[in-house]
């Protein structure tokens, strides 16, 4: 390992150590994907998934008061 890789690893360890538990738990699936070369990530949406997203967009535009800003929960 080069010095730069070691420095990056040390920095990442430091960042991870500062995370609260709920955010730390959110990293697990990301690490699983990064580590496992066999995982295939689907990028194409089915028609059903597209319809669900469109319905959510419509509902948001019609009733924005029903939604909580992401910034308020992080």
C-alpha positions in Angstrom: 0.0 0.0 0.0 1.2 3.4 -0.8 1.3 6.2 1.7 -1.7 7.9 0.1 -3.8 4.7 0.5 -2.8 4.5 4.1 -3.7 8.1 4.7 -7.1 7.6 3.1 -7.8 4.5 5.2 -6.9 6.4 8.3 -9.1 9.3 7.4 -12.0 7.0 6.6 -11.6 5.2 9.9 -11.6 8.6 11.7 -14.8 9.6 10.0 -16.5 6.3 10.7 -15.6 6.6 14.4 -17.4 10.0 14.6 -20.7 8.6 13.2 -23.7 8.1 15.4 -25.0 4.5 15.5 -28.0 5.2 13.1 -25.8 6.6 10.5 -23.1 3.9 11.0 -25.8 1.2 10.4 -26.6 2.9 7.1 -23.1 2.4 5.8 -23.3 -1.4 6.1 -25.2 -2.0 2.8 -22.9 0.4 1.0 -19.8 -1.4 2.2 -21.4 -4.7 1.2 -21.8 -3.4 -2.3 -18.3 -2.0 -2.5 -16.7 -5.2 -1.2 -18.7 -7.8 -3.1 -17.8 -7.8 -6.8 -20.6 -10.3 -7.5 -23.4 -7.9 -6.5 -25.3 -6.7 -9.6 -27.1 -3.4 -9.2 -30.2 -3.0 -11.3 -30.5 0.3 -13.0 -33.6 -0.2 -15.2 -36.9 0.4 -13.6 -40.0 -1.7 -14.3 -43.1 0.0 -15.5 -44.6 -0.7 -12.1 -41.7 1.1 -10.3 -42.0 4.0 -12.7 -45.7 4.3 -12.0 -45.0 4.3 -8.2 -42.4 7.1 -8.6 -44.8 9.1 -10.8 -47.6 8.8 -8.2 -45.2 9.9 -5.5 -44.2 12.9 -7.5 -47.8 13.8 -8.2 -48.7 13.5 -4.5 -45.7 15.6 -3.5 -46.7 18.4 -5.9 -50.3 18.3 -4.7 -49.6 17.9 -1.0 -46.1 19.1 -0.1 -47.2 19.5 3.5 -47.4 15.7 3.9 -43.6 15.4 3.4 -40.7 16.0 5.9 -37.6 17.7 4.5 -34.6 15.3 4.5 -32.5 17.9 6.2 -34.8 17.9 9.2 -34.2 14.2 9.9 -30.4 14.1 9.4 
